[in-house]
Amino acid sequence: MALLSIQDLTVHYFTRKGAVRAVEDVSVELEQDQTLGLIGESGCGKSTMVSALMRFVTPPGRIVSGKIVFKDRDIVPISDEEMRKLRGKEIAMVFQAAQNALNPVLTIGKQIVEEILEHENVTKEEAWDRAKNQLELVGLDRNRIKSYPHEFSGGMKQRVMIAIATACDPELLILDEPVTGLDVIVQRQLLVLITDLRAKIRLPIIFITHDLSVITETCDNVAVMYAGKIIEEASTIELYQEPMHPYSQLLISSYPSIKGEKRTLKSIPGAPPDLVELPTGCSFHPRCPYAMDICRKEEPMLQIMDGHRVACHLIK
Ligand code: SF4
């Protein structure tokens, strides 16, 4: 049984201009012990998808249809109170630029302890002990427990956010662009930490990024999103080495090789489509170098070939 099964999920934002189709009919699964990368350009729907998973979508946004089955239970219809208990305890999330989410007037220890006391039936003393262990888990000195956020660098603050997110032993961790905005050395250190954490506490992770190179070592599978849909999904190695969808190919060639091979970086022509007025047929056709007549008329369906899912008319 999959830990998480997102089935035909559709999320729209209802604006004066019309419905913004942020996520459209998306299905994806995450097994126990698995790490899934979600990649795509800004506005492709990846953050909205995990917002829906955390039930953070608020008006004018709405989950229009679909199921989010977590541990065999659809969490779309459950009450806000039930969802509040689930968040942090069973599903935890580290947000984009999370270091800004730390409370500047509370010590980092207090912030970890608050999270533990919110969800766990433990004494304050036990919570403080666990908070110190959490700091060690993320590679920080346990004696810094009484330090304030401003005493830490950006990468260290991100470690604190991971310590808070994992403080209650969640069963699923969502990382939304966790290394964006950090320098490459700090990025690398955080990626090593995430890989270590995965091994130590066997934590399933959904890792959101616009840069495939940062998840090649952290994720088992990758789903590529474009215009609110998954257009390709495969094992990370397969997708990185043999991307089938033209968008995935361009996305990969627009970042430097993780192996350090010299190659010419290509930019993806054009811009992502307006999600209120999507192009007919394949949403990528205005930017695709291989677009054919059929691409402008018929939307390609996701096809599965040896576990590799791809939606493109070039694939027969
Ligand atoms: Fe390009 Fe057509 Fe494939 Fe879309 S369906 S990615 S336009 S070749």
Residues whose N, C-alpha, C, O or C-beta is under 5 A from the ligand:
A	BS01	SF4	P246 C282 F284 H285 C288 Y290 A291 M292 C295 P300 A311 C312 H313 L314
